[in-house]
Amino acid sequence: MTMAGPLENIDLMKDEIVKTLCDMIRMPAITPKAGGEGEGKKTDYLEVLLRGIGFDEIKRYSTKDSTGADRPSLIAILKGKDASKTLWVMTHTDVVPAGDLKLWTETQPFEPIVKDGKVIGRGSEDNMQSMVASIFAAKALKMAGLTPEYNVGLCLVADEETGSDYGIKFLIKEGIFKPSDLVLVPDGGNEKGTMLEVAEKSIAWIKITTKGKQCHASMPERGINAFKAASEFVVLLSKALPKKYNAKDKLFDPPKSTFEPTKKEANVPNVNTIPGEDIFYIDMRILPCYNPDEVLEYINTLKQIVEKKRGVTISVEKVQYDKAAPPTSPDAPVVQMLGAAVKKIYKVKAKPMGIGGGTCAAIFRRAGYSAVVWSKIDDTCHGPNEYAWIVNILGDAKVYATMYQMK
């Protein structure tokens, strides 16, 4: 215990906070499906850390994934004056793979360095910045001898990057959360810390397979060029979808539905063969005013135009498909508390907004809980040379410590 207040304690713990973040970056928690070891080592480390801080309750929840690997999550509770509700901060222990190592010019992905006020390494911003901040905010309260107004719950989950089936979805089924609880998911934000994310678009990733007839490129009339037909289809979709689904909603940035062709699979290995099959993908982020089922029906109507013209068959498959969850009200207590804490610490006015990306907040919202997403980040998530500003780690910890004391 110290004589300093929680905010001062956070500044005093700066070196410890940075060391903890670097320790966790050195523990790749990549899904076993991508060849990783999962979250086990990092969860073990966190459990020791949390017990050393003195949380009142710590419980480990584990389930097996489709590969048979263990996917552990941790729940830690700091008891408050009023135990009727819990303020949850949910962060995730897993990270995405490193990507192209040649693009990591500052350091290797899992060899963190501290440079120019930043901690650089995979997972630094997504999601270790927020995890470390939420943990040390609780420690700062304990050091000051203070008890939070409500229970403070830290939810450190597995499997966020690959669907959350073995993380937060599993924990919700375990009945851990109450309808009166307050849920903060610090897994998105902006550089100024002014975005309180309360709504998300529907996400529909689709795989489009075009089948024609393979032949020698010198005699194209003997085949049906699947690549050519697929190219025509992607141009048609790029024009028709934004035109038909053209609504605007100022809550979101961008304020429209987006339909972007992204990944394309290899077709034939040599130049002088006309491909008989071609595969590409589209990432669609659809405003909540539209039903994504209806969008897929329209795509299936459009494909018939190309099929008839080119003599191909086209199949449309769902890869990821999440309909927009009910939004969190801007007047929800957790949104109001967060906005007040951000204003106190960062001296800015944060406003409710919607995003096109998907977060675990949508899972909470579908289950009937009010959830808000926030953090102060540059959004280097998933990129090479991912980093977290140390000043943001400390600032975010102060926001959480402020919220922990709110009623």
C-alpha positions as CSV (number, residue, x, y, z in Angstrom):
1,M,0.0,0.0,0.0
2,T,1.2,3.5,-0.8
3,M,0.1,7.0,0.2
4,A,-0.2,7.9,-3.5
5,G,-3.6,7.8,-5.3
6,P,-4.4,5.3,-8.1
7,L,-3.4,7.7,-10.9
8,E,0.0,8.5,-9.4
9,N,0.5,4.8,-8.7
10,I,0.1,4.0,-12.4
11,D,2.9,6.5,-13.2
12,L,5.1,5.0,-10.5
13,M,4.6,1.5,-12.1
14,K,5.6,2.6,-15.6
15,D,8.7,0.3,-15.8
16,E,6.8,-2.7,-14.4
17,I,4.0,-2.1,-16.8
18,V,6.3,-2.0,-19.8
19,K,8.2,-5.1,-18.7
20,T,5.0,-7.0,-18.3
21,L,3.9,-6.0,-21.8
22,C,7.2,-7.1,-23.2
23,D,7.1,-10.4,-21.3
24,M,3.7,-11.2,-22.9
25,I,4.8,-10.3,-26.4
26,R,7.5,-13.0,-26.0
27,M,4.8,-15.6,-25.5
28,P,3.1,-16.1,-29.0
29,A,-0.5,-17.1,-28.3
30,I,-1.4,-18.1,-31.9
31,T,-4.3,-20.5,-32.6
32,P,-3.2,-24.1,-33.1
33,K,-5.1,-24.0,-36.4
34,A,-2.4,-21.7,-37.7
35,G,0.4,-23.8,-36.2
36,G,0.7,-22.0,-32.9
37,E,0.7,-23.3,-29.3
38,G,-2.4,-21.5,-28.2
39,E,-2.8,-19.3,-25.1
40,G,-1.5,-21.7,-22.4
41,K,1.9,-20.2,-21.6
42,K,0.5,-16.6,-21.5
43,T,-2.4,-17.6,-19.4
44,D,-0.1,-19.3,-16.9
45,Y,1.9,-16.1,-16.7
46,L,-1.2,-14.0,-16.2
47,E,-2.5,-16.2,-13.5
48,V,0.7,-15.8,-11.5
49,L,0.6,-12.0,-12.1
50,L,-3.1,-11.7,-11.0
51,R,-2.5,-13.8,-7.8
52,G,0.4,-11.6,-6.9
53,I,-1.7,-8.5,-7.2
54,G,-4.3,-10.0,-4.8
55,F,-7.5,-10.3,-6.8
56,D,-10.3,-11.8,-4.6
57,E,-11.3,-14.5,-7.0
58,I,-9.4,-16.0,-9.9
59,K,-10.8,-18.9,-11.9
60,R,-9.5,-20.6,-15.0
61,Y,-11.9,-21.8,-17.7
62,S,-10.7,-24.2,-20.4
63,T,-12.2,-26.0,-23.3
64,K,-10.8,-28.0,-26.2
65,D,-10.9,-26.8,-29.7
66,S,-11.4,-28.8,-32.9
67,T,-7.7,-29.8,-32.9
68,G,-7.9,-31.1,-29.3
69,A,-5.8,-28.3,-28.0
70,D,-6.6,-26.6,-24.7
71,R,-7.9,-23.0,-25.0
72,P,-7.8,-21.4,-21.5
73,S,-9.4,-18.2,-20.3
74,L,-9.1,-16.4,-17.0
75,I,-11.7,-14.6,-14.9
76,A,-10.4,-12.3,-12.1
77,I,-12.6,-10.5,-9.6
78,L,-11.8,-7.5,-7.4
79,K,-14.7,-7.2,-5.0
80,G,-16.4,-3.8,-4.8
81,K,-18.6,-2.0,-2.2
82,D,-21.7,-3.0,-4.2
83,A,-21.6,-6.6,-5.5
84,S,-24.9,-6.3,-7.3
85,K,-23.1,-5.7,-10.6
86,T,-19.7,-6.1,-12.1
87,L,-17.8,-3.8,-14.4
88,W,-16.1,-6.1,-16.8
89,V,-13.0,-5.3,-18.9
90,M,-12.7,-8.0,-21.6
91,T,-9.4,-8.4,-23.4
92,H,-7.9,-11.3,-25.4
93,T,-4.7,-13.2,-25.0
94,D,-4.4,-14.6,-28.5
95,V,-2.7,-12.8,-31.3
96,V,-2.5,-13.1,-35.1
97,P,0.5,-14.6,-36.8
98,A,3.5,-12.4,-37.6
99,G,2.8,-12.1,-41.4
100,D,5.6,-11.3,-43.8
101,L,8.8,-11.2,-41.7
102,K,10.6,-9.0,-44.3
103,L,8.2,-6.2,-43.4
104,W,9.2,-6.2,-39.8
105,T,11.9,-3.6,-40.0
106,E,12.2,-2.5,-36.4
107,T,12.5,-5.9,-34.7
108,Q,11.3,-9.5,-35.0
109,P,7.6,-9.9,-34.2
110,F,8.0,-11.7,-30.8
111,E,11.2,-9.9,-29.8
112,P,9.8,-6.7,-28.3
113,I,11.8,-3.5,-28.2
114,V,11.1,-0.1,-26.5
115,K,11.9,2.7,-28.9
116,D,10.8,6.3,-29.3
117,G,8.1,6.0,-26.5
118,K,6.6,2.8,-28.1
119,V,6.7,-0.9,-27.3
120,I,7.0,-2.7,-30.7
121,G,6.0,-6.3,-31.2
122,R,3.2,-8.5,-32.3
123,G,0.2,-8.2,-30.0
124,S,1.5,-5.0,-28.4
125,E,-1.6,-3.0,-29.4
126,D,-3.9,-5.9,-30.1
127,N,-4.7,-6.6,-27.3
128,M,-1.9,-6.4,-24.8
129,Q,-2.0,-2.6,-24.4
130,S,-5.5,-2.8,-23.0
131,M,-4.9,-6.0,-21.0
132,V,-1.9,-4.6,-19.2
133,A,-3.7,-1.3,-18.6
134,S,-6.8,-3.0,-17.1
135,I,-4.6,-5.2,-14.8
136,F,-2.4,-2.4,-13.5
137,A,-5.4,-0.1,-13.0
138,A,-6.7,-2.7,-10.5
139,K,-3.3,-3.0,-8.9
140,A,-3.1,0.8,-8.5
141,L,-6.4,0.8,-6.6
142,K,-5.1,-1.9,-4.3
143,M,-1.8,-0.1,-3.7
144,A,-3.9,3.0,-2.7
145,G,-6.0,0.9,-0.3
146,L,-9.2,1.7,-2.2
147,T,-12.2,-0.6,-2.9
148,P,-14.0,-0.2,-6.2
149,E,-17.6,0.9,-6.2
150,Y,-18.8,-2.2,-8.0
151,N,-17.0,-5.5,-8.5
152,V,-14.3,-5.2,-11.1
153,G,-14.0,-8.2,-13.4
154,L,-11.1,-8.9,-15.7
155,C,-12.0,-11.3,-18.5
156,L,-8.8,-12.5,-20.3
157,V,-10.1,-14.7,-23.1
158,A,-8.8,-17.1,-25.7
159,D,-9.7,-17.4,-29.4
160,E,-10.8,-13.8,-30.2
161,E,-8.9,-13.7,-33.4
162,T,-10.5,-16.8,-34.9
163,G,-14.2,-16.6,-34.0
164,S,-14.4,-16.7,-30.1
165,D,-16.0,-20.1,-30.0
166,Y,-13.5,-21.2,-27.4
167,G,-13.3,-17.8,-25.6
168,I,-16.0,-15.4,-24.9
169,K,-18.8,-17.5,-26.4
170,F,-17.8,-20.3,-24.2
171,L,-17.7,-18.1,-21.1
172,I,-21.2,-16.6,-21.8
173,K,-22.6,-20.1,-21.9
174,E,-21.0,-20.7,-18.5
175,G,-23.4,-18.1,-17.1
176,I,-20.6,-15.8,-15.7
177,F,-22.3,-12.5,-16.6
178,K,-25.4,-10.9,-15.2
179,P,-27.9,-8.6,-17.2
180,S,-27.0,-5.7,-14.9
181,D,-23.3,-6.0,-15.5
182,L,-21.3,-3.3,-17.4
183,V,-19.1,-4.5,-20.2
184,L,-16.1,-2.7,-21.7
185,V,-14.3,-4.4,-24.6
186,P,-11.1,-2.3,-25.3
187,D,-10.3,-3.8,-28.7
188,G,-10.8,-0.9,-31.0
189,G,-10.5,2.9,-31.0
190,N,-8.7,5.8,-32.6
191,E,-5.7,8.0,-32.1
192,K,-7.5,10.6,-30.0
193,G,-9.5,8.2,-27.9
194,T,-12.7,9.9,-28.9
195,M,-14.6,6.8,-30.3
196,L,-17.1,5.0,-28.1
197,E,-18.1,2.1,-30.3
198,V,-21.7,1.1,-29.7
199,A,-22.7,-0.5,-33.0
200,E,-21.2,-2.7,-35.7
201,K,-22.1,-3.6,-39.3
202,S,-23.0,-7.0,-40.4
203,I,-20.0,-8.9,-41.7
204,A,-20.3,-11.2,-44.6
205,W,-17.2,-12.8,-46.2
206,I,-18.0,-14.8,-49.2
207,K,-16.1,-17.2,-51.4
208,I,-17.0,-17.2,-55.1
209,T,-16.0,-20.2,-57.3
210,T,-16.3,-19.9,-61.0
211,K,-16.1,-23.2,-63.0
212,G,-15.5,-23.3,-66.8
213,K,-13.4,-25.6,-68.9
214,Q,-9.6,-25.9,-68.9
215,C,-7.7,-26.0,-72.2
216,H,-4.5,-24.8,-73.9
217,A,-4.2,-21.0,-74.1
218,S,-3.4,-21.2,-77.8
219,M,-6.8,-22.7,-78.6
220,P,-9.2,-20.8,-76.3
221,E,-12.3,-21.8,-78.2
222,R,-11.9,-25.3,-76.9
223,G,-12.4,-24.2,-73.3
224,I,-14.2,-21.7,-71.1
225,N,-12.0,-19.2,-69.3
226,A,-13.1,-19.3,-65.7
227,F,-10.7,-16.4,-64.8
228,K,-12.2,-14.2,-67.5
229,A,-15.8,-14.9,-66.3
230,A,-14.8,-14.3,-62.6
231,S,-13.2,-11.0,-63.6
232,E,-16.4,-9.9,-65.3
233,F,-18.4,-11.0,-62.2
234,V,-16.2,-9.1,-59.8
235,V,-16.6,-5.9,-61.9
236,L,-20.4,-6.4,-62.0
237,L,-20.6,-6.9,-58.2
238,S,-18.3,-3.8,-57.6
239,K,-20.7,-1.7,-59.5
240,A,-24.1,-3.2,-58.6
241,L,-23.8,-3.7,-54.9
242,P,-22.9,-0.2,-53.8
243,K,-25.6,1.2,-56.2
244,K,-28.4,-1.0,-54.7
245,Y,-27.3,-0.8,-51.1
246,N,-26.5,2.9,-51.0
247,A,-28.0,4.0,-47.6
248,K,-25.8,6.3,-45.4
249,D,-25.6,6.2,-41.6
250,K,-23.5,9.0,-39.9
251,L,-23.0,6.9,-36.8
252,F,-20.5,4.8,-38.9
253,D,-17.2,5.5,-40.4
254,P,-17.4,5.0,-43.4
255,P,-21.1,5.8,-43.3
256,K,-22.0,3.3,-46.0
257,S,-21.9,-0.4,-46.7
258,T,-18.7,-1.6,-48.3
259,F,-18.2,-4.5,-50.7
260,E,-14.5,-5.1,-51.4
261,P,-12.9,-8.0,-53.4
262,T,-9.9,-9.1,-51.5
263,K,-8.2,-12.6,-51.6
264,K,-7.7,-14.5,-54.8
265,E,-6.6,-18.1,-55.0
266,A,-4.1,-19.3,-57.5
267,N,-5.8,-21.0,-60.5
268,V,-3.3,-22.6,-62.9
269,P,0.5,-22.9,-62.4
270,N,1.6,-22.0,-65.9
271,V,0.9,-19.2,-68.3
272,N,-0.2,-21.2,-71.3
273,T,-3.2,-22.8,-69.7
274,I,-6.7,-21.4,-69.6
275,P,-8.1,-22.0,-66.1
276,G,-11.1,-24.1,-65.7
277,E,-11.7,-22.9,-62.1
278,D,-11.2,-19.5,-60.5
279,I,-11.8,-18.5,-56.8
280,F,-11.9,-15.1,-55.2
281,Y,-13.4,-13.6,-52.0
282,I,-15.3,-10.5,-51.1
283,D,-15.4,-8.8,-47.7
284,M,-18.8,-7.1,-47.1
285,R,-19.5,-4.8,-44.2
286,I,-23.3,-4.1,-44.4
287,L,-25.2,-1.4,-42.6
288,P,-27.7,-2.7,-40.0
289,C,-30.6,-1.3,-42.1
290,Y,-30.0,-4.1,-44.6
291,N,-30.5,-7.8,-44.2
292,P,-27.3,-9.6,-45.3
293,D,-29.5,-12.6,-46.4
294,E,-31.2,-10.3,-49.0
295,V,-27.8,-9.1,-50.2
296,L,-26.7,-12.7,-50.8
297,E,-29.9,-13.4,-52.7
298,Y,-29.1,-10.4,-54.9
299,I,-25.6,-11.7,-55.6
300,N,-27.1,-15.1,-56.6
301,T,-29.3,-13.2,-59.0
302,L,-26.4,-11.3,-60.5
303,K,-24.3,-14.5,-61.0
304,Q,-26.9,-15.8,-63.4
305,I,-26.1,-13.0,-65.8
306,V,-22.5,-14.0,-66.0
307,E,-23.3,-17.8,-66.1
308,K,-25.6,-17.3,-69.1
309,K,-23.2,-15.0,-70.9
310,R,-20.0,-17.0,-70.3
311,G,-21.2,-20.6,-70.0
312,V,-19.8,-21.0,-66.6
313,T,-21.2,-22.1,-63.2
314,I,-20.7,-19.9,-60.2
315,S,-21.1,-20.9,-56.6
316,V,-21.3,-18.5,-53.6
317,E,-20.3,-19.8,-50.2
318,K,-20.3,-18.1,-46.8
319,V,-16.9,-17.9,-45.1
320,Q,-17.8,-15.7,-42.2
321,Y,-21.3,-14.4,-41.6
322,D,-22.3,-12.3,-38.7
323,K,-25.5,-10.3,-38.8
324,A,-25.3,-7.0,-37.0
325,A,-26.0,-7.2,-33.3
326,P,-28.5,-4.8,-31.6
327,P,-26.6,-1.6,-30.8
328,T,-25.8,-0.5,-27.3
329,S,-27.7,2.7,-26.4
330,P,-25.5,5.8,-26.1
331,D,-27.3,6.4,-22.8
332,A,-26.3,3.0,-21.4
333,P,-24.5,3.4,-18.0
334,V,-21.2,1.8,-19.2
335,V,-21.1,4.3,-22.1
336,Q,-21.7,7.3,-19.9
337,M,-19.2,6.2,-17.3
338,L,-16.5,5.6,-20.0
339,G,-17.2,8.9,-21.6
340,A,-16.8,10.7,-18.3
341,A,-13.6,8.9,-17.5
342,V,-12.1,9.6,-20.9
343,K,-12.9,13.3,-20.6
344,K,-11.3,13.4,-17.1
345,I,-8.0,11.7,-18.2
346,Y,-7.6,12.7,-21.8
347,K,-9.5,16.0,-21.8
348,V,-11.4,15.1,-24.9
349,K,-15.1,14.5,-25.6
350,A,-15.7,11.0,-26.8
351,K,-18.8,10.2,-28.8
352,P,-20.8,7.1,-29.6
353,M,-20.0,5.7,-33.1
354,G,-20.4,2.5,-35.2
355,I,-17.6,0.6,-37.0
356,G,-17.3,-1.9,-39.8
357,G,-15.0,-4.3,-38.0
358,G,-16.2,-7.1,-35.7
359,T,-15.4,-7.2,-32.0
360,C,-16.5,-9.4,-29.1
361,A,-18.8,-6.6,-28.1
362,A,-21.2,-7.9,-30.8
363,I,-21.2,-11.3,-29.0
364,F,-22.2,-9.6,-25.8
365,R,-24.9,-7.5,-27.5
366,R,-26.5,-10.6,-29.1
367,A,-26.6,-12.2,-25.7
368,G,-28.5,-9.2,-24.3
369,Y,-25.7,-7.2,-22.6
370,S,-24.8,-3.6,-23.1
371,A,-21.2,-3.4,-24.3
372,V,-18.9,-0.6,-25.4
373,V,-15.6,-0.7,-27.3
374,W,-12.9,1.9,-26.6
375,S,-9.1,2.4,-26.4
376,K,-6.6,5.1,-27.5
377,I,-4.6,3.5,-30.3
378,D,-3.0,4.2,-33.6
379,D,-4.6,1.0,-35.0
380,T,-1.4,-0.8,-36.0
381,C,-3.2,-4.1,-35.2
382,H,-2.3,-7.0,-37.5
383,G,0.3,-5.0,-39.4
384,P,4.1,-5.3,-39.4
385,N,6.0,-3.3,-36.7
386,E,2.8,-3.3,-34.6
387,Y,3.3,-0.9,-31.6
388,A,1.7,0.5,-28.5
389,W,2.5,4.0,-27.2
390,I,3.6,3.8,-23.6
391,V,1.8,7.1,-22.8
392,N,-1.4,5.4,-24.1
393,I,-0.9,2.4,-21.9
394,L,-0.6,4.6,-18.8
395,G,-3.5,6.8,-19.9
396,D,-5.8,3.9,-20.6
397,A,-4.9,2.5,-17.2
398,K,-5.9,5.8,-15.6
399,V,-9.2,5.7,-17.5
400,Y,-9.9,2.2,-16.2
401,A,-8.9,3.2,-12.6
402,T,-11.3,6.1,-12.8
403,M,-14.1,3.9,-14.0
404,Y,-13.4,1.4,-11.2
405,Q,-14.1,4.2,-8.7
406,M,-17.3,5.4,-10.4
407,K,-20.9,4.7,-9.2
